[in-house]
Amino acid sequence: MIRKLLRRVFRRAAPVSVLPEPALIPVDRHGVRREQVSPAANKVCTVLQEAGHKAYVVGGAVRDIIVGQVPKDFDVATSATPEEVRALFRRSRIIGRRFKIVHVMSGPETIEVSTFRAMQEAEATETDEHGRVLRDNVFGSMAEDATRRDFTVNALYYNPTDETVIDYHHGVADLQQRTLRMIGDPRVRYREDPVRMLRAARLGAKLGLSIDPAARAPIREMADLLENVPPARLFDEMLKLLMSGHAVKCLKQLREEGLHHGLLPLLDVILEQPLGERFVWLSLENTDQRVRQGKPISPGFLFATLLWHEVLADWEARKANGEHSQPALFDAMDAVLARQSGKLAITRRIAGDIKEIWALQPRFEKRAGKAPYRLLEQARYRAGWDFLRLRAQSGELPMELPDWWENFADANPDIRQGMLVPEKTDAPRKRRRRRKPAGAPAAPGSE
C-alpha cells in the first residue's frame, strides 16, 4: 500500500515519445458546427476556458454528430480537477467512486464533466484478481486522457470556440472508413473493463461500423470476464443497448460475438427462446421504432416483454403441478426476476412496473360482470393493453381479445353493457343442510 501511495505522489509523466501527436481537424473536414452542440455544453466549455482551463466536448456526442446522428447527451473533458469544476458552477455536484466526475446542471440538461485521466501504471492501479480496474482518480494530460479511452471514435475532442476537432488516434478517419478500432491492446483493454466487449457490439450495430479484427478476435474467448462485472453496471449497459434505437441489430451482433450462452441470462432468454422468439423481436422492433420517432420508452415495459415467456413457462408448469392460477403467477414472476438479479441489478422501481404489467394479463380474460370496468380504472391499464396486443400479434392469443378491449374502452356506457360476455353458470349447488343447535327438538315425523 505504501509503495502504491508513493507511486501516485511521485509518479513521473509518461515519456512524450509514447504519446501520439494530435491532429487538428478543421470544421470543413469533420462537419461539426457549434449550433449542433447543446447550449449547456457550449456554456460549460466557455466558463472553464475563461477560467484558464482546457475544456472540450468529448466522446460520443462528437462521434454521433460526425456520422449524422443526434446525440442523446453531451460530455465535457477538462484539465480542471473535480473540485475546481465544482467551484465554478453553482448547480453542480461531484459523484462517483471509481472515477470522480462532476454533474453540471443547466436547466433540464445535465452535463457530465470529467478531468483528463493519466496513463495507468500496473503497480499503482487498484484492480481485482481478474485485472478489472476498481478505482482510478489519477489526473493527467489531454494526450494521456485520449490514450486512456476505449475506441478511437470515442477519443475525439471538439472545441466549440474555434470548431476544431483534436484527434489523437485517427478516430475521424475510422468513422469515415466505417471501422471500430480499439486504442491499445484489445486483450488488456477488455481485461481492464469487460463491459467494453458489450460496448463494441453496441457501437458497431448503432453506427454501422465493422469491428476491427484485432478488437473482435479476443471477445469470444474473454467473454467469461463479464461474470466479474457488478450487476448494476451490466444493467446500465443493457439499458443503453436495448434503448439505443438499434436493439435488434445490437442483439444480433452480440449473438455473432458469442456474448450470450450462460453469461447473461437475459440474453439467453432473448436469443434462445423458440416459444417467444417472434414476441421478443416484435417488442424490440417496436422499441426501435419509438426511439427513432422520439417517443418515450418504458424500461419496465421493455423488460416485461423480454422476460414474459420465461414467466409463462414457469407459470404453466406450476399450474400443471396443481397450484392455483393467481398465486402460481406471482410465484413465477418472483422466480424469474430472482434469476435475473444475479446478473442484472434491475431496480426496484422497474421491477415493480414489470410485475404490474404481468399481473394484469389474466384479468384481460375476464369480460363479464364488473371486472372489465375495474380493469379500465387501473393506472397501468394502457401498458397492460399494449402488452396484450403484442402477445396477440405474435400469435400467442387471438387478436379478437385486444380488439374487444379497445372497443370496450372507447364505447359509451350503454354499448359497454351490451358488449359484456355472459358469465358462465356453474352446475346447481347442493343445498347444505343446516346444523341444528344442541338440544333443539326434532322435527315432526323425523323419529
Number of C-alpha atoms within 10 A of each C-alpha: 7 7 10 15 11 11 15 16 10 8 13 8 11 15 7 10 7 10 14 14 13 15 14 13 16 14 15 10 11 19 17 23 16 17 9 15 20 16 13 18 23 21 13 24 25 18 15 20 17 10 13 10 16 18 28 27 27 24 22 19 24 27 26 19 17 19 17 11 13 14 15 9 14 21 19 23 23 24 23 21 18 19 13 15 27 19 12 14 17 11 13 19 16 17 13 9 11 12 15 18 22 25 21 23 17 17 8 6 15 18 20 21 30 24 27 25 24 21 20 15 13 11 11 17 20 17 15 12 8 11 18 20 18 14 15 17 16 18 17 16 16 21 22 22 20 29 21 18 18 20 26 26 27 24 27 26 24 30 19 22 12 11 17 23 26 23 24 23 24 16 22 26 14 17 20 12 11 17 20 26 26 25 20 15 10 21 17 12 22 23 18 18 19 25 19 20 25 23 19 27 27 27 22 20 23 19 18 16 20 17 19 16 12 13 21 19 14 15 23 14 11 15 20 16 20 22 15 15 16 13 18 15 14 21 17 13 18 20 15 14 23 21 19 20 22 23 25 22 21 23 23 15 19 20 17 12 20 14 24 22 15 12 16 19 18 21 19 15 21 21 20 14 16 11 13 24 17 16 23 25 18 18 24 22 16 16 26 21 14 15 16 11 10 10 9 9 13 14 18 20 23 21 19 22 25 23 22 22 20 21 22 18 12 19 23 15 14 18 15 11 10 9 14 11 14 13 13 19 23 15 14 21 23 14 15 16 19 14 12 16 15 14 22 23 18 22 12 9 9 17 19 12 18 24 18 20 23 24 14 19 16 12 14 18 11 15 20 15 13 11 14 19 14 11 17 15 9 12 10 14 18 13 18 23 21 14 23 23 22 22 24 18 16 18 13 15 14 13 16 11 16 21 14 14 19 14 13 21 14 10 13 10 11 8 12 15 14 10 16 17 11 10 10 7 6 6 6 6 6 6 6 6 6 6 6 9 7 6 6 7 8 9 7 6 5 5 5
